[in-house]
Amino acid sequence: MKSKHLWLILVLAVTLLGPVSCKTSSENGDGDDSEKPNFVQDTCAGCPVESVLSTGFRFISYVKNIGGAGKISMTIGSSKGNASKEFTVAANTSYTFSADVPAQAKATASFTYSAKFPGSAGYTDVRTKNGYDCTGAPNNLQLNAR
């Protein structure tokens, strides 16, 4: 009789536990932040942060991906519009980001532009440009490994 009760309890336990499953972060798509690209500001002693062009200037920012490899969408905006481009990045790699910003010299003018880098660190490079009037949206976005 005892073995019959034991068998019934065992069947009941297996039946109740059967539907239970374990999920890992990769199965549910959440992943941890170390697996996703995550950018922070990177130092570059003596490196230029902009250069003057005949049509305006080139914005230059130095960043490091402290996260994993993947695809990112970069956006830079000014008072005259935004530009976006997708890039493939490697894990634990330093990059130079640049974009051309159309502008003309004008002593009494100034404008602000910013580039948002993806990741939980949430680094945004924001700069105000004095002595220039923005004449169009940024263009020619590039992200190059250093």
C-alpha positions as CSV (number, residue, x, y, z in Angstrom):
1,M,0.0,0.0,0.0
2,K,2.8,2.4,0.9
3,S,4.5,1.8,-2.5
4,K,1.2,2.7,-4.2
5,H,1.0,6.0,-2.3
6,L,4.6,6.8,-3.1
7,W,4.1,6.1,-6.8
8,L,1.1,8.4,-6.8
9,I,3.0,11.2,-5.1
10,L,5.9,10.7,-7.6
11,V,3.6,10.9,-10.6
12,L,1.9,14.0,-9.1
13,A,5.2,15.7,-8.5
14,V,6.5,15.1,-12.1
15,T,3.2,16.3,-13.5
16,L,3.4,19.5,-11.5
17,L,7.0,20.2,-12.2
18,G,6.9,19.3,-15.9
19,P,5.6,22.7,-17.2
20,V,8.3,24.6,-15.3
21,S,11.2,25.8,-17.4
22,C,14.3,28.0,-16.9
23,K,15.1,30.9,-19.1
24,T,18.4,32.5,-19.5
25,S,18.8,36.2,-20.4
26,S,19.8,35.3,-24.0
27,E,16.6,33.4,-24.4
28,N,14.3,36.2,-23.5
29,G,16.3,38.9,-25.4
30,D,17.1,41.0,-22.4
31,G,20.8,40.2,-22.2
32,D,23.0,41.9,-19.8
33,D,24.6,45.3,-20.6
34,S,28.0,43.9,-21.0
35,E,26.8,42.1,-24.1
36,K,25.4,45.3,-25.7
37,P,27.5,48.2,-27.1
38,N,27.9,50.8,-24.4
39,F,29.9,54.0,-25.0
40,V,31.8,56.3,-22.7
41,Q,34.0,59.3,-23.4
42,D,37.6,58.4,-24.2
43,T,40.6,60.6,-23.6
44,C,42.9,61.5,-26.5
45,A,45.5,63.9,-25.3
46,G,46.4,66.5,-28.0
47,C,43.8,65.2,-30.5
48,P,41.6,67.8,-32.2
49,V,37.9,68.1,-31.3
50,E,37.1,69.9,-34.5
51,S,38.6,71.1,-37.7
52,V,37.5,74.0,-40.0
53,L,36.2,73.2,-43.4
54,S,35.4,75.5,-46.3
55,T,31.7,74.7,-45.7
56,G,31.7,74.8,-41.9
57,F,33.6,72.5,-39.6
58,R,34.1,68.9,-38.6
59,F,32.9,67.8,-35.2
60,I,35.2,65.1,-33.7
61,S,34.5,63.0,-30.6
62,Y,36.6,60.2,-28.9
63,V,34.7,57.4,-27.4
64,K,35.2,53.8,-26.2
65,N,32.8,50.9,-26.4
66,I,33.1,49.2,-23.0
67,G,30.3,46.8,-23.9
68,G,29.9,44.0,-26.4
69,A,30.0,44.0,-30.2
70,G,26.9,44.9,-32.3
71,K,25.2,47.4,-34.5
72,I,24.5,51.0,-33.3
73,S,22.7,53.9,-34.7
74,M,24.4,57.2,-34.2
75,T,22.6,60.5,-34.4
76,I,24.0,64.0,-34.4
77,G,21.8,67.1,-34.3
78,S,22.0,70.8,-34.7
79,S,19.5,73.6,-34.9
80,K,19.0,72.9,-38.6
81,G,18.3,69.2,-38.4
82,N,19.7,65.7,-37.5
83,A,21.6,63.0,-39.3
84,S,21.8,59.3,-38.4
85,K,23.8,56.4,-39.6
86,E,24.2,52.7,-38.5
87,F,27.6,51.3,-37.6
88,T,29.0,47.9,-36.7
89,V,31.2,48.1,-33.6
90,A,33.6,45.7,-31.8
91,A,33.7,45.1,-28.1
92,N,36.2,47.0,-25.9
93,T,37.4,49.3,-28.7
94,S,38.2,53.0,-28.9
95,Y,36.6,55.0,-31.8
96,T,36.8,58.4,-33.3
97,F,33.4,59.8,-34.4
98,S,33.2,62.7,-36.8
99,A,30.5,64.6,-38.7
100,D,30.6,67.6,-40.9
101,V,28.4,70.5,-39.7
102,P,27.6,73.2,-42.4
103,A,28.1,76.7,-41.0
104,Q,29.3,80.1,-41.9
105,A,31.3,82.5,-39.8
106,K,29.2,85.2,-38.2
107,A,30.6,87.0,-35.2
108,T,27.2,87.5,-33.4
109,A,25.9,84.0,-33.9
110,S,26.2,80.7,-32.0
111,F,24.5,77.4,-32.0
112,T,24.6,74.1,-30.1
113,Y,25.0,70.6,-31.6
114,S,25.1,67.2,-29.9
115,A,26.0,63.6,-30.6
116,K,24.3,60.8,-28.5
117,F,26.3,57.6,-28.1
118,P,24.3,54.4,-27.2
119,G,24.5,52.4,-24.0
120,S,23.5,52.5,-20.4
121,A,26.4,54.9,-19.7
122,G,24.4,57.4,-21.9
123,Y,27.3,59.6,-23.0
124,T,26.3,62.7,-25.0
125,D,28.8,65.1,-26.4
126,V,27.2,68.5,-26.5
127,R,29.0,71.6,-27.7
128,T,28.2,75.3,-28.4
129,K,29.9,76.8,-31.4
130,N,30.3,80.6,-31.1
131,G,31.1,82.8,-34.1
132,Y,29.2,80.6,-36.5
133,D,25.7,80.4,-37.8
134,C,24.5,76.8,-38.6
135,T,23.3,76.6,-42.2
136,G,22.2,73.0,-42.5
137,A,21.9,69.5,-41.0
138,P,25.1,67.6,-40.1
139,N,26.4,65.1,-42.7
140,N,29.2,62.7,-43.5
141,L,29.0,60.7,-40.3
142,Q,32.0,58.4,-39.7
143,L,33.0,56.1,-36.9
144,N,36.6,54.7,-37.1
145,A,38.4,52.4,-34.7
146,R,41.5,54.0,-33.2
